[in-house]
Amino acid sequence: MRMMIFAAALAAGVIFCTPTIARQADYDQEIVLATTGGSINGSLIMPANGVKPPVVLMIAGSGPTDRDGNTVGLKGRNDSLKMLAASMAQAGIASVRFDKRGIAGSASAAASEADLRFETYVQDAVAWIRLLKADARFSGVAILGHSEGSLIAMLAAQQEAVRAYISVAGPAKNAADVLRWQLQGKLPPALAIRNEEILSALQAGKTHAEVPPELNVLYRASVQPYLVSWFRYTPEKEIGKLTCPVLLIQGDKDIQVNTAQLTALKLAKPDAESLLVHGMNHVLKITGNDAAQQMASYTDPALPLAPELTKGLASFLLNKLRSNLRSK
């Protein structure tokens, strides 16, 4: 449905198949956001210390990515977001992660892919924030977005105040430009020309009728209206509108979002804190530069998260949320 993971998968020859619901951890509690379009289903993890905790709303990345960070259609799981939620619980921080409309447990909340718009996901995130702010179990709400979810979270935080915002592997540039970078040198010359024609049209707010079969997974007719709506927003132009504490996290082994994106976001939001995690890739695991090792990490839940990530995230949240609460 979204495209960043599609680009990597297209280059690797991955074929997508029928969605399945990811397995949930035993300590997950089901939590549901009721909307006029159907129920959006998620998982709540509460820390075991019994203290009224802050809660982080987690928004998954691009492609058909479920609440746990797994891409529907890829064999195997990486469980990156599930593991990140568990690490926050160990630090005393609650979290909610959810399946976006049309994905896994929220598949029925999207009647048609052609009707989806980027703003649909932003408004869902706003509704989640309001639901959690009204829940007496929590002392405050922060929001975290991974990859495409970084921009969704950013726009939601502009509309509904949160105590903190975290971008993990979030692009600074327009999604169309990020896709250009991802596909650079990976397409035959003739197909690269067609790709640019389609991207340029979508960026200009126009759909494109003639899509080569090789690019249909990216630009099929039913997804083009969504892409047009997504391409309206450029993260480095939006992040400066945030007034809450901001943390920018990026791995230097990410093959989907490069470290230049972190630099650009920091430039656009100078008062943001930043964390460059050495050795971390797009699914938050430690890997090398080898392409086979990179792809294997996308489907291996046994690989632990980058320790620098979990430590830095917990430190930021506890410091900012506690100080923020004292100032209220």
Secondary structure, 3 states (H helix, E strand, C coil): CCCHHHHHHHHHCCCCCCCCCCCCCCCCEEEEEEECCEEEEEEEECCCCCCCCCEEEEECCCCCECCCCCECCCCCCCCHHHHHHHHHHHCCCEEEEECCCCCHHHHHHCCCHHHCCHHHHHHHHHHHHHHHHCCCCCCCEEEEEECHHHHHHHHHHHHCCCCCEEEECCCCCCHHHHHHHHHCCCCCHHHHHHHHHHHHHHHCCCCCCCCCHHHHHHHCCCCHHHHHHHCCCCHHHHHHHCCCCEEEEEECCCCCCCHHHHHHHHHHCCCCEEEEECCECCCCEECCCCHHHHHHHCCCCCCCECHHHHHHHHHHHHHHHHHHHHCC
